[in-house]
């Protein structure tokens, strides 16, 4: 008796649109309940959908690169079936991307095989890089826990290895823009085409949708980091002893929470019939993934956390983001975002695109020493202080200049009067 079980996309997703990135099984192959079966990707996160039952994969209804709406049936498993060779029709429906076969687990540092993870299960982010660049995971040394591959391991391998060293078979000629000269420039030099990754396409769609939806306005203040620099210098070692890296971003999160009291509507979202203002301050922190794009893990209920709690949550989420271990829940439900763009050198960025459907985003520029005037005992003096420009980009449907400036005033005041304890 045939018993068909639907393989469904999650009913809730975080991002503008989910697509099927990779099927790990072909039609006609055996699957075990709980095994990764298909990978979905949005502009914010990649997630694996596990097989809901064991049996044989009989149908793939949503092929790779196709949209997967929430709750959509992606395929079907025959619980009572036995594996059989796929016929031509089935093969035409199912054309999954697969990870290159390996001869064994990737070696841990020092060349030692990983006894804990013999199947060498890769995270979605690592698997995506391996598939896109046609790599053999066994050829890459893993530096993660128990020798597992991280995204950084793969990126280092790509940077250090000439493409010819891992390319398989004859390579097609590199596409060129030589035959498509720019208008008015018939002798323009030829370029090269760099195909978009699916994550980059999702990010592009999300950014364009945000600009089209919300009128962006940016206000810029300047903040003196002297007080928090002193506090960080005093407490950094103690935090490190507890396994937590105390970064400046932890102070930015705490100051953002404090500033919400001055302008609560910053922590809101626009709806057609009303403004939804949130009690919980769920702060997303932009984390760069190199050329792969940007992801925004969320510190939930930040208003309930101590300074150590904020630093601890931030440390854990950052590590997960950089190793491709974020779960959908880690990027879901943000009500406000922070872009610490100064870590890459910029002083001011305007406008920073709002992470829809939020109403505002904080930008923090490069921290650098600058000459400023300070009044000491009634006398003006020129001093050298660690300073940074901070900006708040708002959805002008939701916020006006008064709320924006009130929020930034409280934010800067919190940083500059941080108690030295």
Secondary structure by P-SEA (a helix, b strand, c coil): cbbbbbbccccccccccccccccccccccccccccccbbbbcccbbbbbccccccccccccccccccccccccccccccccccccccaaaaaaccccccccccccccccccccccccccccccaaaaaaaaaacccccccccccccccccaaaaaaaaaaccccccccccccccccccccccccccccbbbbbbbbcaaaaaaaaaaaaaaaccbbbbbbbcccaaaaaaaaaacaaaaaaacccccaaaaaaaaaaaaccccccccccccccbbbbbcccbbbbbbbccccbbbbbbbcccccccaaaaaaaaaaaaaaaaaccccccccccccbbbcccccccccccccccccccccbbbbbcbbbbbbbbbbcccbbbbbbbbbbbbbbbcccccccaaaaaaaaaaaaaaaaacccc
